[in-house]
């Protein structure tokens, strides 16, 4: 199981590099004379026609609403495998991970609301700082593995997975503007058939994927974000806990093994490239000091670690859960700061929160600065804590 964890973290660390390069490339191009061509590329219209039905969206919408459904699908498949057959079968650290992730979601939202409560339009972005970018955090952890006890990798993995689950729930419940009931019924039919296929132990992936596409179209027409289709589909892909067979013989692992590299090295970097654009010619100093930007920065850099630390410390002291063996509170604080890296999910919720371009720019500034600060401060604290503990042992 340790080998599986290391392999998973290694892929995520490489993915974080591609994510960073995609965002950096977008920032560079958007501030050159190529910006006009970049904007045209981002908004290039693409149509899909099925009989009399036609769906036309710009490229950025196809990526955010369509390809990102694959990201949510892979996220669900990985979580399902890890909890039922993988490293998270040992649920000893799960209570602390759930409490820490919950505190780490509530506190950033409250801090953001404190900055923006005077304007209901700005308050819509309360969900932006609640999520952790698993790829970036695990990427940093991969390069610090020699500084952390081996069992801590499992705890960090469980914390990030629970954090992602909370973010998905927030997305599904609070960021669905209008619901149309006729396509909702069609989506319900797709879900019922998926459940029946799972109940009958159908191992072929094709019918699941076909129904998943139908569910995606139904949810889009319903008004629910299409990425939720990836979560629902992932729940019904059979895992087949058969100790006689190798895990990769299961439909879930076959699909996850195929999609994980595609999502990590193509979908997520493309998402970063299309969404991280900020033209600094159009940005003023007031954008950096705006309520949106400051609320996101404070939520990620202060709210995230504060929420994780307070909820964790109280639950451990009250003996609701046990603290990971071999981990000091100093290193735990460093990990909680790293959880303020909210790049992918924060941008994703951010573009759903605002319609005005200037608010979207302020949101991107807040996410980029808050994530970079969290990354830098978390690494520094982990390295300093590790050095101090090493000196004390001598």
VOGU-3710 file (C-alpha; in Angstrom, 3 decimals, decimal comma):
1> xxxxxxxxxx> 0,000/0,000/0,000  2,895/2,353/0,688  4,015/1,851/-2,910  0,567/2,793/-4,202  0,606/5,959/-2,095  4,045/6,958/-3,399  2,981/6,309/-7,016  -0,214/8,330/-6,553  1,663/11,248/-4,975  4,323/11,095/-7,722
11> xxxxxxxxxx> 1,685/11,471/-10,457  0,029/14,315/-8,535  3,401/16,063/-8,102  4,073/15,926/-11,847  0,533/17,153/-12,444  1,170/20,144/-10,160  4,158/21,108/-12,317  2,033/21,000/-15,480  -0,667/23,007/-13,699  1,864/25,646/-12,707
21> xxxxxxxxxx> 3,290/25,822/-16,222  -0,202/26,148/-17,713  -1,048/29,032/-15,383  2,328/30,707/-15,954  1,971/30,420/-19,734  -1,504/32,001/-19,553  -0,179/34,907/-17,463  2,723/35,487/-19,854  0,668/35,342/-23,062  -2,150/37,526/-21,680
31> xxxxxxxxxx> 0,349/40,302/-21,040  1,879/40,336/-24,530  0,627/41,369/-27,949  -0,647/37,795/-28,351  -3,423/38,486/-25,836  -6,017/39,154/-28,544  -5,335/35,776/-30,186  -5,391/34,124/-26,753  -8,828/35,586/-25,965  -10,135/34,409/-29,342
41> xxxxxxxxxx> -8,793/30,921/-28,625  -10,379/30,842/-25,155  -13,770/31,893/-26,555  -13,633/29,844/-29,761  -17,195/28,483/-30,283  -17,641/24,713/-30,554  -20,960/23,058/-31,402  -22,188/19,511/-30,843  -25,292/18,434/-32,767  -27,380/15,302/-32,148
51> xxxxxxxxxx> -30,335/15,242/-34,524  -32,382/18,353/-33,841  -30,534/19,043/-30,628  -27,536/21,393/-30,751  -25,262/22,611/-27,962  -22,880/25,495/-28,626  -20,337/26,711/-26,074  -16,987/28,526/-26,171  -13,878/26,403/-25,629  -13,450/27,556/-22,023
61> xxxxxxxxxx> -16,990/26,391/-21,217  -16,414/22,985/-22,832  -13,334/22,582/-20,663  -14,878/23,926/-17,442  -18,250/22,202/-17,846  -17,190/19,163/-19,883  -13,587/18,047/-19,545  -13,513/18,966/-15,863  -16,248/16,345/-15,380  -13,449/13,843/-16,061
71> xxxxxxxxxx> -11,469/15,415/-13,206  -14,427/14,933/-10,855  -14,885/11,387/-12,141  -11,248/10,502/-11,447  -11,442/12,205/-8,050  -14,464/10,042/-7,126  -12,878/6,845/-8,453  -9,676/7,468/-6,496  -11,557/8,275/-3,297  -13,746/5,175/-3,664
81> xxxxxxxxxx> -10,745/2,888/-4,182  -8,657/4,445/-1,406  -11,476/4,151/1,143  -12,504/0,588/0,294  -9,343/-1,153/-0,875  -6,436/1,295/-0,716  -4,455/3,096/1,947  -7,505/4,611/3,619  -8,986/1,215/4,528  -7,405/1,867/7,925
91> xxxxxxxxxx> -9,932/4,381/9,228  -7,923/5,260/12,357  -7,007/8,718/11,019  -10,347/9,323/9,300  -12,113/11,090/12,236  -9,292/13,655/12,526  -9,209/14,117/8,742  -12,990/14,738/8,622  -12,901/17,205/11,522  -9,826/19,018/10,163
101> xxxxxxxxxx> -11,260/19,269/6,630  -14,594/20,527/7,975  -12,910/23,192/10,096  -10,677/24,039/7,160  -13,758/24,653/5,002  -15,873/26,623/7,482  -13,258/29,105/8,730  -12,094/30,381/5,277  -15,722/30,902/4,243  -16,433/32,887/7,428
111> xxxxxxxxxx> -13,340/35,047/6,985  -14,241/35,756/3,348  -17,773/36,718/4,409  -16,322/39,092/7,038  -14,587/40,971/4,216  -17,547/41,041/1,814  -20,753/40,922/3,923  -21,643/44,505/2,934  -22,181/43,492/-0,716  -24,366/40,430/-1,540
121> xxxxxxxxxx> -22,813/40,142/-5,014  -19,323/39,784/-3,542  -20,523/37,414/-0,817  -21,426/34,861/-3,503  -17,737/33,967/-3,639  -17,660/32,521/-0,102  -16,944/29,067/-1,521  -13,747/30,148/-3,313  -11,265/29,749/-0,413  -12,714/26,554/1,098
131> xxxxxxxxxx> -11,037/23,970/-1,155  -7,505/22,602/-1,270  -5,755/21,816/-4,552  -4,830/18,174/-3,974  -2,362/18,037/-6,870  -0,327/21,009/-5,614  -0,335/19,900/-1,970  0,670/16,332/-2,786  3,267/17,719/-5,197  4,898/19,658/-2,359
141> xxxxxxxxxx> 4,585/16,645/-0,048  6,361/14,464/-2,629  9,438/16,683/-2,483  9,319/16,709/1,328  8,727/12,967/1,842  12,098/12,531/3,545  11,081/15,213/6,062  7,791/13,534/7,002  7,009/10,188/8,729  5,716/7,531/6,320
151> xxxxxxxxxx> 2,279/7,285/7,968  1,759/11,036/7,486  1,431/10,563/3,722  -1,717/8,534/4,358  -3,133/11,181/6,687  -2,442/14,008/4,199  -4,063/11,937/1,457  -7,185/11,336/3,566  -7,365/15,030/4,543  -7,140/16,194/0,927
161> xxxxxxxxxx> -9,727/13,662/-0,264  -12,229/14,673/2,454  -11,555/18,332/1,612  -12,354/17,662/-2,049  -15,570/15,844/-1,117  -16,714/18,864/0,930  -15,914/21,181/-2,002  -17,928/18,987/-4,392  -20,915/19,079/-2,024  -20,671/22,871/-1,787
171> xxxxxxxxxx> -20,505/23,105/-5,577  -23,545/20,871/-6,042  -25,723/22,447/-3,342  -24,855/26,151/-3,381  -23,675/26,861/-6,928  -26,657/25,550/-8,881  -28,641/28,686/-9,869  -31,819/27,333/-11,545  -33,235/23,813/-11,866  -35,384/22,688/-14,829
181> xxxxxxxxxx> -37,386/19,641/-13,857  -37,986/17,832/-17,175  -34,274/17,226/-17,907  -33,896/16,495/-14,171  -36,258/13,551/-14,625  -34,128/12,303/-17,535  -31,073/12,585/-15,306  -32,891/10,621/-12,594  -33,613/7,851/-15,116  -29,905/7,701/-16,003
191> xxxxxxxxxx> -28,993/7,422/-12,308  -31,528/4,621/-11,740  -30,152/2,642/-14,693  -26,584/3,202/-13,442  -27,636/1,855/-10,050  -29,194/-1,213/-11,693  -26,048/-1,895/-13,739  -24,004/-1,725/-10,539  -26,477/-3,969/-8,698  -26,324/-6,551/-11,490
201> xxxxxxxxxx> -22,493/-6,490/-11,393  -22,140/-5,427/-15,031  -18,370/-5,185/-15,548  -18,280/-3,654/-19,043  -17,511/0,049/-18,887  -19,254/1,065/-22,112  -22,853/1,166/-20,771  -21,714/3,144/-17,724  -19,869/5,693/-19,868  -22,783/5,990/-22,307
211> xxxxxxxxxx> -25,203/6,656/-19,459  -22,659/9,061/-17,934  -22,707/11,129/-21,128  -26,501/11,140/-21,088  -26,453/12,210/-17,448  -24,013/15,028/-18,266  -26,306/16,406/-21,013  -29,343/16,089/-18,706  -27,619/17,953/-15,857  -26,442/20,710/-18,200
221> xxxxxxxxxx> -30,029/21,245/-19,354  -31,277/20,963/-15,766  -29,087/23,852/-14,645  -26,851/21,718/-12,419  -23,161/21,984/-13,241  -22,177/19,170/-15,590  -19,141/18,200/-13,521  -21,471/16,667/-10,920  -22,192/13,962/-13,519  -18,591/12,812/-13,079
231> xxxxxxxxxx> -19,111/12,412/-9,329  -22,366/10,468/-9,746  -20,925/8,224/-12,448  -17,867/7,462/-10,311  -20,064/6,280/-7,439  -21,626/3,559/-9,612  -18,524/2,220/-11,407  -18,021/-1,280/-9,898  -15,065/-1,738/-7,578  -15,380/-5,516/-7,022
241> xxxxxxxxxx> -13,524/-6,211/-3,809  -12,287/-9,642/-4,863  -9,151/-10,729/-2,936  -8,400/-13,381/-5,563  -8,146/-10,877/-8,402  -5,648/-8,064/-8,819  -7,127/-4,604/-8,169  -6,425/-3,501/-11,731  -8,869/-6,157/-13,016  -11,751/-4,151/-11,579
251> xxxxxxxxxx> -13,648/-1,792/-13,905  -12,947/1,074/-11,505  -9,170/0,636/-11,620  -9,167/0,118/-15,389  -11,022/3,386/-15,906  -9,036/5,270/-13,256  -5,693/4,059/-14,663  -6,724/5,214/-18,140  -8,121/8,605/-17,133  -5,709/9,656/-14,362
261> xxxxxxxxxx> -2,782/10,575/-16,678  -5,152/12,282/-19,145  -6,689/14,413/-16,408  -3,369/15,121/-14,680  -1,343/16,042/-17,752  -3,935/17,372/-20,214  -7,257/18,387/-18,628  -5,970/20,200/-15,524  -3,124/22,066/-17,287  -5,567/23,091/-20,044
271> xxxxxxxxxx> -8,006/24,297/-17,390  -5,213/26,344/-15,785  -4,139/27,751/-19,159  -7,674/28,878/-20,050  -8,638/30,239/-16,615  -5,493/31,789/-15,092  -5,296/34,670/-17,588  -4,903/38,127/-16,043  -4,050/41,152/-18,193  -2,135/43,433/-15,840
281> xxxxxxxxxx> -2,800/46,348/-18,195  -6,406/46,161/-17,020  -5,522/45,624/-13,342  -5,119/48,497/-10,899  -3,765/48,672/-7,381  -7,337/48,773/-6,113  -7,891/45,287/-7,574  -5,104/43,889/-5,372  -6,602/45,571/-2,305  -10,229/44,823/-3,240
291> xxxxxxxxxx> -12,557/43,059/-0,819  -12,730/40,007/-3,087  -8,958/39,604/-3,407  -8,243/40,327/0,259  -11,063/38,056/1,405  -9,719/35,157/-0,677  -6,111/35,738/0,417  -7,116/35,929/4,078  -9,375/32,889/3,687  -6,622/30,759/2,130
301> xxxxxxxxxx> -3,627/31,967/4,158  -5,299/32,524/7,545  -8,711/30,851/7,517  -7,554/27,493/6,163  -4,742/26,805/8,674  -6,682/28,411/11,528  -9,751/26,258/10,863  -7,713/23,070/10,548  -5,606/23,762/13,653  -8,457/24,839/15,948
311> xxxxxxxxxx> -10,760/21,964/15,026  -7,911/19,423/15,184  -6,458/20,639/18,486  -9,853/20,710/20,221  -10,870/17,269/18,927  -7,545/15,703/19,999  -7,619/17,328/23,447  -11,234/16,222/23,924  -10,175/12,714/22,753  -12,650/12,589/19,904
321> xxxxxxxxxx> -9,808/11,340/17,687  -6,117/10,505/17,930  -3,187/12,485/16,633  -0,965/10,843/13,955  1,990/9,117/15,558  5,355/10,695/14,770  3,869/14,045/13,745  4,486/17,173/15,805  2,060/20,073/16,044  4,665/22,218/14,285
331> xxxxxxxxxx> 4,664/19,979/11,209  0,893/19,689/11,423  0,651/23,467/11,297  2,910/23,463/8,215  0,621/20,935/6,539  -2,442/23,031/7,438  -0,818/26,083/5,816  -0,134/24,053/2,653  -3,850/23,249/2,524  -4,356/26,942/1,716
341> xxxxxxxxxx> -3,173/26,158/-1,817  -6,589/26,326/-3,462  -5,696/26,888/-7,096  -7,834/24,551/-9,240  -10,975/24,283/-7,127  -10,825/27,952/-6,107  -10,641/29,129/-9,718  -13,368/26,668/-10,632  -15,805/27,965/-8,010  -14,653/31,542/-8,670
351> xxxxxxxxxx> -15,735/31,563/-12,313  -19,146/30,285/-11,183  -19,460/32,986/-8,519  -19,084/36,150/-10,601  -20,178/37,419/-13,997  -18,370/40,772/-14,120  -14,894/40,655/-15,640  -13,350/42,961/-13,051  -14,595/40,730/-10,211  -13,239/37,650/-11,968
361> xxxxxxxxxx> -9,832/39,379/-12,265  -9,916/40,259/-8,566  -10,813/36,651/-7,787  -7,897/35,337/-9,853  -5,494/37,738/-8,139  -6,677/36,569/-4,729  -6,416/32,879/-5,636  -2,933/33,215/-7,162  -1,473/35,325/-4,333  -3,179/33,308/-1,576
371> xxxxxxxxxx> -2,062/29,975/-3,052  1,533/31,123/-3,618  1,793/32,535/-0,086  0,366/29,341/1,412  2,801/27,225/-0,600  5,833/29,329/0,390  4,930/29,662/4,089  4,014/25,974/4,394  7,298/24,794/2,876  9,342/27,184/5,040
381> xxxxxxxxxx> 7,601/26,088/8,243  7,929/22,376/7,436  11,634/22,737/6,657  12,296/24,854/9,765  10,354/22,452/11,985  12,158/19,434/10,551  15,554/21,107/11,072  14,674/22,080/14,644  13,449/18,572/15,521  16,571/17,051/13,978
391> xxxx> 18,787/19,366/16,068  16,888/18,459/19,259  17,393/14,729/18,616  21,152/15,333/18,420
//
